[in-house]
Amino acid sequence: MSTLLIDPIQIMAPPSLSCRLIVLTGPSGVGKGTLVKKLLLRHQELWLSVSATTRVPREGEIDGQDYFFFEQQKFDDLINNDGFLEWAEFAGNFYGTPIKEVREKLDIGRPVLLEIELNGARQVRKTFPDALQIFLAPPSFDELERRIRGRATDTEEAIQRRLTRAKDELNASNEFDAVVINDDIDLAFLKLEEAIGFQ
């Protein structure tokens, strides 16, 4: 799959958003959540798929809004019953996208946004090869480490797992349809909008 580096924007024609699945991937700490919130505020036609996870909620997170927080057994049951569009283990926890709601939204013509990890994006690529896949990258690995440590929510062991995983994720950026570098949040947002086809 050829990759377009969105700096400057090189997408020739904006994709149609009708019945479109959009996948946003990038390492932990790169700013996916912040950019997704901005997208949803400006483009209310987008529907953000809520992921399920086995991890403990962070302060302020709401079940069913930020994530569905599942016990491991419930998560395993959905895996065994093909209840996920994609799922992956990351930093000792499981994450997945419940498939039923995604298909329902696409069937009525509403564009769906998935904010998922690399392995999940690869799984979606097999099921939905026409999905638009965008990789969000940091300006540098050092900056990414600074952001992750600045969260102050993880143990040193968890931070090291995230950083190791981030190296693999950054090496896979050429698998994606577009790469947006998040150096400045407002500029990255404009690049992301253009990559999706809003501009």
N, C-alpha and C positions, 0 to 999 in steps of 0.2 A: 504494500500500500504506500503510495507516495505521500509525502508530508509537505504541507505548506507552512512555512514559518511566518507567522502573522506579525511581521515587523520589517518592512511595511506589509500591509494587507495585500495578499495576492490572489484572493478568491475571485474567479472570473465572473460567476453569476451566482446570486444568492439562491440558496436552496428553498424550495417550497416548504412552508411550515405545516401544510395540511397533512395530517396523519404522519407527522415526523417524530422520530425518536432521536433525542439529542443526548449524548453521553459526555459528561465532563469528568475528567480524571486528572489526578496529579498527586504528588506526595503529600503526606500529612504536613500541615503547617504552611502550605503554599497560598492559602487564601480562598479555597473553593467555596467555603460556607459564606464568606462575606460577599463574594461576587454573585453567588446564587441568590442571596437575599435582595441584592440590588436588581438583578434580572427580574425577579418575581414582582417587585414593586413597580417597575416600569412596564413590564409586559405580562399583564394579568391573564392573557390567553394561555400562557405556559402553565402546565401542571407539574409540580415537583413530586416525583415518586418518593414516598416516605420509606426509608429502609428499615429493616429489622436488625437488631443486634443483641448479642448476649452480654455486652459490656454494661458496667454500672453507669447510670446516668450522671452526667456532670451537673454541677450546680446550675440551676435555671432551666435545664432541659425538661421538656414536657413529653410524656408518653403519648404516642399517636400523632404528635406534631413534629418533633425533632427526629425521633426514631420510635419504632415499636420496640420496647425493651422486653425481650423474651427470655424465659429460662431455657437452659440448654436442651431440655427434653422437647419442648415445643418447637424449637428451631430444628432439631433433628427430625421431628415428625414431618415438618414441611419439606425438608430435603427429601425424605423418603417418599413423599407423595407428589413430587414434582411441583411444589408450591412456589418455587423461586425462579425468577428469570435468570438470576445469577446469584452466586454466594461464594464467599471466600473467608478464610481465616486470616486475621491480621492482628499482630501484636498481642496474641493470646486470646483474642475474642473472635466471634463469628459475626459476619455482616451479610445481609442478603436483600434482594429486591423481590417482594411478593409480586407474582406475575399477574394475578387476577385483575387488579386495579389498573395496571399498565395497559393490558389488552382492552379493557373496557373504555379507557380514555381514547386510545388510538382508534378504536372502532367507531367512535362518534366524531372523529376528526379533530380532536384536541391534541396539540403537540405536547409531548411528555419529555421532561428533563430528568435525567438520572445523574446523580452525583455519587460516583462509585470509584472503587480502587482498580488497579491495573488488571488483576486476575478477573474481576467481574466484567470489566470492559472487554476483555478477550472472549469471555463466555457470551456476552451480548452480541459480539461481532459474528459469532456462528449462527445465532438464532435470528438476528436482525442485521444482515450484511449491509443494508442500505442506511442504517443509522449513521448520523453525523457524529463522529468521535473527535473530541477536542481535548488536548492535553494542556494543562496549566502548569507552567514551569516557574521556578524561582529565578531571580537574576544570577544567583550563584549558590553553591552548596553551603558556603559559610553563612549566607543570609538565611537560608532555610534552617540551619541549625540554630541560629539566633532566635528565629521565630518560634521554633519548637520549644526551646528552653524557656522562652519568655512566657509561655502558657502557664508554667508552674503547676501543671496538673498531673504530670507523670513522674514515676520513679526514674532513676538514672538507667536502670536496666531497660525500662520501656522506651526511654529516649534513644538508647543505643539501637534497639530493635527497629525503631522508626527510621533512624538515620541509615542503617544498613539496607532496609527496604527501599528507602528513597533513592539510593544509588542505583538499584536495579530498575526502579521506575523511570528515572531520568534517562537511563540507557535505552529504554523502550519507547521514548517519545516519537521516534521516527515511524512507529506503527500507526500513528494517528493522522486524521485528515488535516488537522491544523494544530499548531502549537502557539499558545499565547503566553508571553513572559509577563509575570506579575511583579514588575519593579515599582510601579506607581499604580495604586488601586483604581483611580479614575481613568487613567489611560488604558489599563488592562480591561476595564469594563467596556470601553468603547471598542477595543479590539475584539472582545468576546461577542459583543452585539453584531459586529460586522461579520465575524466568522459564522454566526448562526444565520445571518441574513436579514437582520433588522434594519440595516442601513443601506 
